[in-house]
Structure formats: structure tokens, C-alpha cells
Amino acid sequence: MPPGSSRSVTPLDDDDYPAYTMGRAAEMLGTTPAFLRTLGELRLITPLRSEGGRRRYSRYQLRIAGRARELVDQGTPIEAACRIIILEDQLEEAQRINEQLRAQDREQPTTST
């Protein structure tokens, strides 16, 4: 694309766009559709549904499912793997919020009494 030209954004550029069918998602992860269904039953990921009722997965969901597969492949029970991933996500969010608060504190002038 030449410099200065603008690139149109498509739904496929969106990490949350449900672009992948269950079969394609399972193939990409090297797992089975049953594994993805189990992740849904355990509420780690919630695929969107197509108009025909078929599960559709986003790139973000595939990253989460891939992390779950890594843990399961290492011998972690799937229920525990899901809990670990949820806790990792909560920790990451808490760290992000803490950093934002620290940045706000640094920007505020100190008052002396």
C-alpha cells in the first residue's frame, strides 16, 4: 500500500470478530471440537452463534483456547486450566488498573501542608 493511503478496516481486523467456525478453530488449535465445546460449558469462552446457530470464534477466543490447550497438554485438568486462565486475566486487569492509578498519581501535583 502506498504511503499516505488509508487502509479500510474490515471485521477481520477486529480481534473480537467471530470469524472462525468450530471446525476451523479446532484445526487451527490442533484440538477437537469437543475440546472447544467443553471450554464453552466451563464458561472460559462463549462463542457467538451464526444465523444458522453454529458456533463462531474470534481470534481473541482462539488465543484463550490455545492457552487452555497448553495447560491441558502439560497435565493440568481442564477445569483447573480454565480457572488458571481466568485468574491470569483478572491479575492482568488489576495490574493495568494499578498502573493507570500510579500514572494519575504521578501527574497530580503534591500539596505541602
C-alpha positions as CSV (number, residue, x, y, z in Angstrom):
1,M,0.0,0.0,0.0
2,P,1.5,3.4,-1.0
3,P,2.5,5.8,1.8
4,G,-0.3,8.3,2.7
5,S,-3.1,6.0,1.5
6,S,-5.6,4.8,4.0
7,R,-6.4,1.2,4.7
8,S,-10.1,0.4,5.3
9,V,-10.7,-1.5,8.4
10,T,-12.7,-4.7,8.0
11,P,-14.3,-7.0,10.6
12,L,-11.4,-9.4,10.2
13,D,-9.1,-6.7,11.7
14,D,-11.2,-6.9,14.9
15,D,-9.8,-9.4,17.4
16,D,-13.4,-9.9,18.7
17,Y,-15.0,-10.6,15.3
18,P,-16.3,-14.2,15.2
19,A,-14.6,-15.2,12.0
20,Y,-13.8,-18.9,12.6
21,T,-16.1,-21.9,12.6
22,M,-15.8,-24.6,15.2
23,G,-14.1,-26.9,12.8
24,R,-11.6,-24.3,11.6
25,A,-10.9,-23.2,15.1
26,A,-10.3,-26.7,16.3
27,E,-8.0,-27.3,13.3
28,M,-6.0,-24.2,13.9
29,L,-5.5,-25.2,17.6
30,G,-4.7,-28.8,16.8
31,T,-7.6,-29.9,19.0
32,T,-11.1,-31.3,18.7
33,P,-14.5,-29.6,18.5
34,A,-15.3,-31.4,21.8
35,F,-12.5,-29.5,23.5
36,L,-13.9,-26.2,22.3
37,R,-17.4,-27.2,23.4
38,T,-16.0,-28.1,26.9
39,L,-14.4,-24.7,27.2
40,G,-17.8,-23.2,26.4
41,E,-19.5,-25.4,29.0
42,L,-16.9,-24.3,31.6
43,R,-17.6,-20.6,30.6
44,L,-14.0,-19.9,29.6
45,I,-15.1,-18.7,26.2
46,T,-18.6,-18.1,24.9
47,P,-18.7,-18.3,21.1
48,L,-21.2,-16.3,19.2
49,R,-23.7,-18.1,17.0
50,S,-24.2,-17.6,13.3
51,E,-27.7,-17.1,11.9
52,G,-27.8,-20.9,11.4
53,G,-26.9,-21.5,15.1
54,R,-23.4,-22.6,14.5
55,R,-20.6,-21.6,16.9
56,R,-18.2,-18.9,15.7
57,Y,-14.9,-18.0,17.4
58,S,-12.8,-14.8,17.4
59,R,-9.0,-14.6,17.4
60,Y,-9.2,-13.5,21.0
61,Q,-11.1,-16.6,21.9
62,L,-8.7,-18.7,20.0
63,R,-5.8,-17.3,22.0
64,I,-7.6,-18.2,25.2
65,A,-8.4,-21.7,23.9
66,G,-4.8,-22.1,22.9
67,R,-3.6,-21.2,26.4
68,A,-6.1,-23.7,27.8
69,R,-4.7,-26.4,25.5
70,E,-1.1,-25.6,26.6
71,L,-2.1,-26.2,30.2
72,V,-4.0,-29.3,29.5
73,D,-1.2,-30.7,27.4
74,Q,1.1,-30.1,30.4
75,G,-1.2,-32.3,32.5
76,T,-3.5,-29.7,34.1
77,P,-7.1,-30.8,34.4
78,I,-9.3,-28.8,32.1
79,E,-11.4,-27.3,34.9
80,A,-8.2,-26.1,36.6
81,A,-6.8,-24.8,33.4
82,C,-9.9,-22.7,32.9
83,R,-9.6,-21.3,36.5
84,I,-5.9,-20.5,36.0
85,I,-6.7,-18.6,32.8
86,I,-9.5,-16.6,34.5
87,L,-7.2,-15.8,37.4
88,E,-4.4,-14.7,35.0
89,D,-6.8,-12.4,33.2
90,Q,-8.0,-10.9,36.5
91,L,-4.4,-10.3,37.6
92,E,-3.5,-8.7,34.3
93,E,-6.6,-6.4,34.6
94,A,-5.7,-5.5,38.2
95,Q,-2.1,-4.7,37.2
96,R,-3.4,-2.5,34.3
97,I,-5.7,-0.6,36.7
98,N,-2.9,-0.2,39.2
99,E,-0.6,1.2,36.6
100,Q,-3.3,3.7,35.5
101,L,-3.7,4.8,39.1
102,R,0.0,5.2,39.6
103,A,0.2,7.3,36.4
104,Q,-2.6,9.5,37.7
105,D,-0.8,10.0,41.0
106,R,2.4,11.0,39.2
107,E,0.5,13.6,37.2
108,Q,-1.1,15.2,40.2
109,P,0.9,17.9,41.9
110,T,1.7,17.2,45.5
111,T,0.5,19.7,48.1
112,S,2.5,20.5,51.2
113,T,1.0,21.4,54.5
